[in-house]
Amino acid sequence: LMIRRPPRSTPRPSRRQRQMCIRDRQQSGTLTPGSSIRYVLGAANRQMLEVSFVNSDPAIEYQIFLPNGRLLLDPVPNTLPYQGELFMNGEHVVEVINRGHQDARFSVWMGIW
């Protein structure tokens, strides 16, 4: 007699998106393994974008997309802040990703001026 356990279900990775118009904003949350959340930020050419994290799990990475879909910043650890001048008008995207195997907390500050 062989007893089989049902396969352990794991949460499926997901992607959430939030539309934001910000000047100075902090967002916090928890992501399941492989999941991400995208913050869509309206910005103009020559504005400055700043992104930094505090009290975030090491599995959290982020990347930044230009309005044309190309990467402005390749995926980097949350310990590396970003500050730079934008060179396009439109919706820039900051994607926060959990690269780990467990739920991961993050707290990100984003500013445009």
C-alpha positions as CSV (number, residue, x, y, z in Angstrom):
1,L,0.0,0.0,0.0
2,M,1.4,3.4,-1.0
3,I,0.1,6.6,0.4
4,R,0.6,9.7,-1.7
5,R,0.2,13.2,-0.4
6,P,-1.4,15.7,-2.7
7,P,1.2,18.0,-4.3
8,R,1.9,21.0,-2.2
9,S,0.3,24.0,-3.8
10,T,2.4,27.1,-4.1
11,P,1.1,30.5,-4.8
12,R,1.3,31.4,-8.5
13,P,3.4,34.5,-9.2
14,S,1.4,37.5,-10.0
15,R,1.8,41.0,-11.3
16,R,-0.2,43.9,-9.9
17,Q,-0.1,47.5,-11.3
18,R,-0.9,50.8,-9.6
19,Q,-1.3,54.1,-11.5
20,M,0.2,56.9,-9.5
21,C,0.8,60.6,-9.9
22,I,3.4,61.4,-7.3
23,R,5.8,64.0,-6.1
24,D,6.9,62.3,-2.9
25,R,5.3,59.0,-2.0
26,Q,6.2,55.9,0.1
27,Q,4.5,52.5,-0.6
28,S,4.8,49.3,1.4
29,G,3.6,45.8,0.9
30,T,4.3,42.1,0.8
31,L,4.9,40.1,-2.3
32,T,4.6,36.3,-2.8
33,P,7.6,34.4,-4.4
34,G,8.1,35.4,-8.0
35,S,5.4,38.2,-7.8
36,S,5.8,41.8,-8.7
37,I,4.0,45.1,-8.4
38,R,4.4,47.9,-10.9
39,Y,4.0,51.6,-10.0
40,V,3.1,53.7,-13.1
41,L,4.5,57.2,-12.6
42,G,3.6,60.1,-14.9
43,A,6.7,62.2,-15.5
44,A,8.0,64.7,-18.0
45,N,11.3,65.1,-19.8
46,R,14.0,66.7,-17.6
47,Q,12.3,65.8,-14.3
48,M,14.2,64.0,-11.7
49,L,13.2,60.5,-10.4
50,E,14.4,59.1,-7.1
51,V,13.7,55.6,-5.8
52,S,15.0,54.1,-2.5
53,F,14.0,51.3,-0.2
54,V,14.0,51.0,3.6
55,N,13.3,47.9,5.8
56,S,13.0,45.6,2.8
57,D,13.7,41.9,2.5
58,P,16.9,41.0,0.6
59,A,14.9,39.1,-2.0
60,I,13.4,42.4,-3.2
61,E,14.7,43.8,-6.5
62,Y,13.4,46.6,-8.7
63,Q,13.7,47.8,-12.3
64,I,12.6,51.0,-14.1
65,F,11.0,51.1,-17.5
66,L,10.8,54.1,-19.9
67,P,7.4,55.1,-21.5
68,N,8.5,53.2,-24.7
69,G,8.9,49.9,-22.7
70,R,12.7,49.8,-22.7
71,L,14.6,49.5,-19.5
72,L,16.0,52.6,-17.9
73,L,17.5,50.6,-15.1
74,D,18.2,46.8,-15.2
75,P,17.0,44.8,-12.2
76,V,19.1,45.7,-9.1
77,P,19.0,44.9,-5.4
78,N,16.8,47.2,-3.2
79,T,20.0,48.3,-1.4
80,L,21.0,50.4,-4.5
81,P,19.0,53.6,-4.7
82,Y,18.3,55.3,-8.0
83,Q,18.4,59.1,-8.8
84,G,18.5,60.4,-12.3
85,E,17.1,62.9,-14.8
86,L,14.4,61.5,-17.1
87,F,14.6,62.1,-20.8
88,M,11.1,61.2,-22.0
89,N,7.6,62.4,-21.4
90,G,5.1,59.8,-20.3
91,E,4.4,56.9,-18.0
92,H,7.6,55.5,-16.3
93,V,7.2,52.2,-14.5
94,V,9.0,51.2,-11.3
95,E,8.6,47.4,-10.9
96,V,9.2,45.8,-7.5
97,I,10.0,42.1,-7.7
98,N,10.3,39.3,-5.1
99,R,13.1,37.0,-6.4
100,G,13.0,34.8,-3.3
101,H,11.2,31.6,-2.3
102,Q,9.2,33.1,0.5
103,D,6.9,36.1,1.0
104,A,9.0,39.3,1.1
105,R,8.2,42.7,2.6
106,F,9.2,46.0,1.0
107,S,9.0,49.7,1.6
108,V,9.8,51.9,-1.3
109,W,10.0,55.7,-1.5
110,M,9.6,57.3,-5.0
111,G,9.9,61.0,-5.8
112,I,9.6,63.0,-9.0
113,W,10.4,66.7,-9.1
